[in-house]
Amino acid sequence: MYRYDSYDQSMVDIRVEEFREQVQRRLTGALTEDQFKPLRLMNGLYLQLHAYMLRVAIPYGTLSGRQLRKLGEIAAKYDRGYGHFTTRQNLQYNWIKLADAPDILAELASVEMHAIQTSGNCIRNISSDQYAGVAADELTDPRPWAELLRQWSSFHPEFTYLPRKFKICVIAAEEDRAAMRLHDIGLKLVERDGRIGAEVYAGGGMGRTPMIAPLIRDFVGEDEIISYLEACLRVYNRYGRRDNKYKARIKILVHELGVEEYKRQVEEEYAHMRDLGLNPPVEELARIRAFFASPAYETGLSEEVDRTDPAFALWVDRQVAAHKAPGYAIVNISLKPLTGIPGDASAEQIAAIADLAERYSLDEVRVTHAQNLVLPHVKKADLPAIWQALEDVGLAEANLDLITDIIACPGLDYCALANARSIPLAQKIAQRFADAERQAELGELKLKISGCINACGHHHAGHIGILGVDRKGVENFQLLLGGSGAEDAALGQITGPGFSEDGVVDAIEKVTDIYLAQREQGERFLDTYRRIGMKPFKEAIYG
């Protein structure tokens, strides 16, 4: 895990004190809200429907137990006793008082955390695979490159005021667990002729105009990734629309220029950039990589797991993934209990998971883009103790990638941009499909809900997606089918007219009934949909 050096800590500490003075000026009326808005956004502070919301950066989703415990303490002290983990591997506090914001940032700084560049038209939190460094299927740990990009992009003067927000993702496995091609830029680390480098994808994103990023270069050596991304960003910064925020993302530029023309201009810019000395010295990447060296795993551990308790065995089957080290496992913690709010964790639950990380996972926790948590370094012999501890705090749900493992944005309960509520709908769907046997029969089925077209709930990438819209002052829900954020990336298609809240739950049940009736041996929902198409589902829904 990366640790701050003196420069990192100094930058964060200075920003805290700078913002403390800005908040004081706002509280005294020396700054109007319009004057204060760009200052607070630079520090991750939003003004939502009912209160201020603070978004905390969790770079590439990696936390220590100490950092996680601090997040829980802040939730208890300054919020209403919980935090919300997001699809960007961040954490949000939804009930912040403005006067407390500087103190919260100071507490975050004390554990090497901050909220810088979690909002505004800049390069946002760099995201990655939640199994990075431990996955059995990866080429290499992508987090050193993600950290290098974090350092490169923090306070980058040329990219502080981009045409629109900008999101970058780095993965290193064939299986895409981070929706890489739905980012503004996606990097997939690959090996060519004995060299590590990256495939570069540019122009992905969701929102009102969803697009899957095309491949713009099949290989950039690891020592030139920075200069190549500088070229990508420079072309975007030069031509990106600033007159229309709905057409300001890089996906629109790539689409309107055409992929080949965008590639040509990037290559032209790259030819100039390569000789400017922008790439860090090899020693710097080596320095960063040292922070992510594999821990000294114990050897000779047993692979056996006592599965006599059926509830525990079910949890192991669903929540535990293969680890690269013999005798170890990756534990997925569901933040989707059937009566809960997707992605929420109480201060007590956060503290309990921090304890588990320190005791059983080499002091490390990961946040996933599906709003769950991961313990990445668990001995198989410790799985029963972890399961029992999670049972004790209500987080032992065995529903990873099932229909109740719902991604949902905060929706109209919190967000000033939302048209409809996401949380009550997610809870109704979870209750409708609460039966564990029914969930298992349906198998992998990723359901995602957004309360507005901004798509914070990734509805375009759901096997089943739901978009909340406003129909003459009434909440209405569009149903989409066939999306995927994985390596087989696809955008969901709207089935037809929208539904009421109860109506869309009924429609989902009809969709799953058609799937069960039509599927062939071994097919997931997405496989069946792709084979038979939209028509049978549409006929069942609309009669």
PELIN-V267620 format. One record per residue. N is the residue number from 1. PHI is phi as a letter, one per 20 degrees, with the letter a starting at -180 (999 if undefined). OMEGA is omega in radians with two decimals (NA if undefined). NEAR is the number of other ideal C-beta (glycine too) atoms within 10 Angstrom. Layout:
BEGIN
[[N;PHI;OMEGA;NEAR] [N;PHI;OMEGA;NEAR]]
END
This chain:
BEGIN
[[1;999;-3.12;15] [2;f;3.08;20] [3;d;3.12;9] [4;g;2.89;15] [5;e;-3.06;10] [6;f;3.13;7] [7;f;3.09;9] [8;g;-3.07;17] [9;f;3.14;14] [10;f;3.13;11] [11;f;-3.11;16] [12;f;-3.13;21] [13;f;3.12;15] [14;f;3.13;11] [15;f;3.13;18] [16;f;-3.10;23] [17;f;3.07;13] [18;f;-3.13;14] [19;f;3.09;22] [20;g;3.12;15] [21;f;3.12;11] [22;f;3.11;20] [23;f;3.14;23] [24;f;3.12;13] [25;f;3.09;14] [26;f;-3.12;20] [27;f;3.12;12] [28;e;-3.13;8] [29;n;3.12;7] [30;f;3.04;11] [31;d;3.00;17] [32;f;3.10;9] [33;f;3.12;9] [34;f;3.11;7] [35;f;-3.08;12] [36;f;-3.02;19] [37;g;-3.13;15] [38;f;3.13;12] [39;f;-3.14;17] [40;f;3.14;24] [41;f;3.09;18] [42;f;3.14;20] [43;d;3.02;24] [44;m;-3.08;26] [45;d;-3.14;25] [46;d;3.00;20] [47;d;-3.08;16] [48;e;-3.08;18] [49;f;-2.98;14] [50;d;-3.05;11] [51;a;3.01;17] [52;f;3.06;18] [53;c;3.10;23] [54;d;3.09;28] [55;d;-3.08;22] [56;e;3.13;23] [57;f;2.98;21] [58;c;-3.04;24] [59;g;-3.12;22] [60;l;2.98;26] [61;m;-3.05;26] [62;d;-3.13;24] [63;c;2.93;26] [64;e;3.07;20] [65;g;3.14;20] [66;f;3.13;14] [67;f;3.13;21] [68;f;3.13;28] [69;f;3.10;21] [70;f;3.10;21] [71;f;3.09;25] [72;f;3.12;22] [73;f;3.12;16] [74;f;3.11;26] [75;g;-3.12;24] [76;f;-3.02;16] [77;e;-2.97;13] [78;d;-3.11;18] [79;d;3.12;22] [80;d;3.01;13] [81;n;3.08;14] [82;b;3.02;20] [83;c;-3.10;27] [84;d;3.11;23] [85;e;-2.95;25] [86;d;3.10;23] [87;f;3.07;25] [88;d;-3.14;22] [89;m;3.07;26] [90;d;3.02;22] [91;c;3.12;26] [92;d;2.95;24] [93;d;-2.97;26] [94;e;-3.05;22] [95;c;-3.07;17] [96;e;2.98;21] [97;e;-3.09;12] [98;g;-3.09;15] [99;f;-3.11;12] [100;e;-3.01;18] [101;g;3.13;25] [102;f;3.12;19] [103;f;3.10;16] [104;f;3.13;21] [105;f;3.10;28] [106;f;3.10;15] [107;f;3.07;18] [108;f;-3.13;22] [109;f;-3.12;21] [110;f;3.10;14] [111;c;3.06;17] [112;m;3.08;17] [113;c;-3.11;23] [114;a;3.08;22] [115;c;-3.08;29] [116;f;3.09;21] [117;l;2.97;25] [118;e;3.06;26] [119;b;3.12;20] [120;n;-3.08;19] [121;e;-3.08;19] [122;b;3.06;21] [123;f;-3.05;24] [124;e;3.12;21] [125;g;3.10;25] [126;f;-3.10;30] [127;d;-3.09;28] [128;b;3.10;30] [129;f;3.14;29] [130;f;3.09;26] [131;e;-3.07;26] [132;g;3.10;27] [133;n;-3.12;24] [134;c;-3.07;26] [135;f;3.14;23] [136;f;-3.01;12] [137;d;-3.05;14] [138;e;3.09;20] [139;f;-3.11;15] [140;a;3.10;18] [141;f;-3.12;20] [142;f;-3.02;28] [143;f;3.04;26] [144;g;3.10;25] [145;f;3.08;28] [146;f;3.10;28] [147;f;3.08;23] [148;g;3.12;23] [149;f;3.08;23] [150;f;-3.13;21] [151;f;3.12;19] [152;f;-3.01;18] [153;e;-3.11;21] [154;f;3.13;18] [155;m;3.11;12] [156;f;-3.00;15] [157;f;-3.10;6] [158;f;-3.02;10] [159;d;3.10;20] [160;e;-3.13;14] [161;c;3.09;12] [162;f;3.07;22] [163;g;-3.14;22] [164;b;3.11;23] [165;g;-3.00;17] [166;b;-3.03;24] [167;c;-3.09;20] [168;c;3.13;24] [169;c;3.13;30] [170;c;3.07;28] [171;c;-3.12;30] [172;b;3.13;26] [173;c;3.08;20] [174;f;3.08;11] [175;f;-3.12;13] [176;e;-3.14;20] [177;e;-3.03;22] [178;c;3.14;28] [179;l;-3.01;22] [180;g;-3.05;28] [181;e;3.03;28] [182;d;3.05;29] [183;d;3.08;26] [184;f;2.97;26] [185;c;3.06;25] [186;c;3.09;28] [187;d;3.02;28] [188;d;-3.12;22] [189;f;-3.09;21] [190;c;3.09;17] [191;d;3.09;12] [192;c;3.09;12] [193;l;3.10;6] [194;n;3.14;5] [195;d;3.03;11] [196;e;3.07;17] [197;b;-3.06;22] [198;b;2.79;25] [199;f;-3.10;18] [200;d;3.08;22] [201;d;-3.12;23] [202;b;3.04;29] [203;n;3.04;26] [204;e;3.09;26] [205;q;-3.13;24] [206;d;-3.14;28] [207;m;-3.03;18] [208;f;3.11;11] [209;c;-3.07;14] [210;f;3.11;19] [211;b;3.05;20] [212;e;-3.06;19] [213;f;3.03;24] [214;e;3.04;17] [215;f;3.11;14] [216;d;3.01;21] [217;b;-3.05;18] [218;e;3.07;11] [219;a;2.94;14] [220;c;-3.13;22] [221;g;-3.06;13] [222;g;-3.12;18] [223;e;-3.13;15] [224;c;-3.13;17] [225;f;-3.11;24] [226;f;-3.10;21] [227;f;3.11;20] [228;f;3.10;26] [229;f;3.02;26] [230;g;3.13;23] [231;f;3.11;24] [232;g;-3.12;26] [233;f;-3.13;25] [234;f;3.11;18] [235;f;3.10;25] [236;f;-3.12;26] [237;f;-3.10;16] [238;f;-2.98;11] [239;d;-3.11;14] [240;g;-3.08;19] [241;f;3.02;15] [242;d;-3.12;13] [243;e;-3.08;7] [244;b;-3.04;9] [245;f;3.12;11] [246;f;3.13;12] [247;c;-2.99;18] [248;e;-3.09;19] [249;f;-3.12;28] [250;f;3.13;29] [251;g;3.13;25] [252;f;3.12;21] [253;f;-3.14;22] [254;f;-3.14;26] [255;f;-3.06;16] [256;f;3.04;12] [257;f;-2.96;16] [258;n;-3.07;10] [259;g;-3.08;15] [260;f;3.13;10] [261;f;3.08;12] [262;f;3.10;23] [263;g;-3.12;20] [264;f;-3.11;13] [265;f;3.09;19] [266;f;-3.14;25] [267;f;3.10;14] [268;f;3.11;12] [269;f;-3.14;19] [270;f;3.12;20] [271;g;3.09;10] [272;f;-3.01;12] [273;f;-2.97;20] [274;f;-3.07;15] [275;d;-3.07;8] [276;e;3.11;9] [277;m;-3.10;9] [278;e;-3.12;15] [279;f;3.12;21] [280;f;3.07;17] [281;f;3.14;10] [282;g;-3.12;10] [283;f;-3.12;8] [284;f;3.08;12] [285;f;3.09;19] [286;f;3.11;10] [287;f;3.14;14] [288;f;-3.10;19] [289;g;-3.12;16] [290;f;3.12;10] [291;f;-3.07;12] [292;d;3.09;19] [293;f;3.12;10] [294;g;3.10;11] [295;f;3.13;14] [296;e;3.14;7] [297;f;3.05;16] [298;f;3.12;12] [299;d;3.10;8] [300;m;-3.13;6] [301;f;3.12;14] [302;f;3.06;10] [303;e;-3.05;10] [304;f;3.05;9] [305;c;-3.14;14] [306;f;-3.03;12] [307;d;-3.08;13] [308;f;3.08;6] [309;e;-3.06;13] [310;f;3.12;8] [311;f;3.08;12] [312;f;-3.14;19] [313;f;3.10;15] [314;f;3.12;15] [315;f;3.12;25] [316;f;-3.11;20] [317;f;-3.03;12] [318;e;-2.94;19] [319;d;-3.03;25] [320;d;-3.11;21] [321;d;-3.10;18] [322;f;3.12;12] [323;d;-3.12;21] [324;f;-3.09;15] [325;e;3.11;16] [326;g;3.10;13] [327;n;-3.13;17] [328;d;3.14;23] [329;b;3.03;24] [330;d;-3.10;22] [331;d;3.05;24] [332;e;3.12;25] [333;d;-3.14;25] [334;f;2.98;24] [335;d;-3.11;24] [336;c;3.02;25] [337;f;-2.94;18] [338;g;-3.13;13] [339;d;-3.04;9] [340;e;3.10;21] [341;d;-3.08;20] [342;g;3.09;28] [343;n;-3.14;28] [344;e;3.00;19] [345;b;3.13;29] [346;f;3.09;19] [347;g;3.14;20] [348;f;3.11;15] [349;f;3.11;23] [350;f;3.12;27] [351;f;-3.13;20] [352;f;3.13;21] [353;f;3.05;27] [354;f;3.08;23] [355;f;3.14;15] [356;f;3.13;25] [357;f;-3.11;27] [358;f;-3.06;17] [359;e;-2.95;14] [360;c;-2.99;19] [361;c;3.10;23] [362;l;3.02;19] [363;m;-3.12;18] [364;b;3.10;21] [365;c;3.04;26] [366;c;3.01;27] [367;d;-3.11;26] [368;d;3.11;24] [369;f;3.06;25] [370;e;3.04;27] [371;m;3.01;27] [372;c;3.10;26] [373;c;-3.09;26] [374;c;2.91;24] [375;e;-2.93;23] [376;e;-3.02;25] [377;c;-3.03;22] [378;d;3.01;24] [379;f;3.14;20] [380;f;3.12;19] [381;f;-3.11;18] [382;e;-3.09;18] [383;g;3.13;21] [384;f;-3.13;16] [385;f;3.13;14] [386;f;3.12;24] [387;g;-3.13;21] [388;f;3.12;12] [389;f;3.09;18] [390;f;3.04;22] [391;g;-3.07;14] [392;f;-3.13;10] [393;d;3.03;19] [394;m;-3.09;15] [395;c;-3.13;22] [396;d;3.10;20] [397;f;-3.13;24] [398;d;-3.02;23] [399;c;-3.11;24] [400;g;3.10;21] [401;m;3.04;16] [402;e;-3.01;23] [403;f;3.12;23] [404;e;3.06;28] [405;e;-2.92;26] [406;e;2.93;28] [407;e;3.12;29] [408;b;3.03;30] [409;f;3.11;31] [410;f;3.05;25] [411;m;-3.01;25] [412;f;3.05;21] [413;f;-3.09;17] [414;c;-2.86;22] [415;e;3.14;21] [416;f;-3.13;12] [417;e;-2.98;14] [418;f;3.05;24] [419;d;-3.04;20] [420;b;3.13;25] [421;e;3.10;21] [422;e;-3.00;32] [423;f;3.13;22] [424;f;3.12;16] [425;f;3.10;23] [426;g;-3.13;26] [427;f;3.11;18] [428;f;3.12;15] [429;f;3.14;23] [430;f;3.12;24] [431;f;3.14;12] [432;f;-3.10;17] [433;d;-3.03;23] [434;f;-3.08;13] [435;f;-3.05;10] [436;f;3.14;17] [437;f;3.12;7] [438;f;3.10;15] [439;f;-3.13;19] [440;f;3.13;14] [441;f;3.11;10] [442;f;3.11;18] [443;m;-3.09;17] [444;f;-3.12;14] [445;b;-3.02;22] [446;e;-3.08;24] [447;d;-3.02;24] [448;c;-3.02;32] [449;c;3.01;29] [450;c;3.13;31] [451;e;3.07;31] [452;a;-3.04;24] [453;f;3.11;19] [454;f;2.92;15] [455;m;3.08;23] [456;f;3.08;24] [457;e;3.04;32] [458;l;-3.06;26] [459;f;3.11;31] [460;f;-3.06;25] [461;e;3.12;28] [462;e;2.93;27] [463;g;2.89;27] [464;c;3.14;30] [465;d;3.12;27] [466;c;3.10;31] [467;d;3.07;26] [468;e;3.13;27] [469;c;3.11;16] [470;d;3.07;13] [471;d;3.12;13] [472;l;3.08;5] [473;n;-3.14;5] [474;d;3.11;10] [475;f;-3.11;20] [476;c;-3.03;19] [477;c;3.03;26] [478;e;-3.14;21] [479;d;3.10;26] [480;c;3.12;21] [481;c;2.93;23] [482;n;3.13;20] [483;e;3.07;25] [484;b;3.04;22] [485;d;-3.07;29] [486;e;-3.11;17] [487;f;3.05;14] [488;e;-2.99;11] [489;g;3.12;19] [490;b;3.11;18] [491;d;3.13;17] [492;f;3.14;25] [493;d;-3.13;16] [494;f;-3.10;13] [495;f;-3.07;21] [496;q;-3.14;13] [497;g;-3.09;12] [498;f;-3.03;21] [499;c;2.90;19] [500;f;3.13;14] [501;g;3.13;17] [502;f;-3.12;12] [503;f;-3.12;15] [504;f;3.05;23] [505;f;3.09;18] [506;f;-3.14;13] [507;f;3.11;23] [508;f;3.11;23] [509;f;3.11;14] [510;f;3.11;15] [511;f;-3.12;22] [512;f;3.09;21] [513;f;3.10;12] [514;f;3.11;19] [515;g;-3.11;26] [516;f;-3.14;13] [517;f;-3.00;10] [518;d;-3.00;14] [519;f;3.04;18] [520;d;-3.06;9] [521;g;3.04;4] [522;n;-3.10;7] [523;f;2.90;16] [524;e;3.07;17] [525;g;-3.08;24] [526;f;3.12;22] [527;f;3.14;17] [528;f;3.12;19] [529;g;-3.11;26] [530;f;-3.13;14] [531;f;-3.02;11] [532;e;3.10;16] [533;n;-3.04;13] [534;f;-2.91;15] [535;g;-3.12;8] [536;f;3.12;16] [537;f;-3.12;26] [538;f;3.11;17] [539;f;3.14;11] [540;f;-3.08;18] [541;f;-2.97;23] [542;d;3.09;11] [543;m;NA;6]]
END
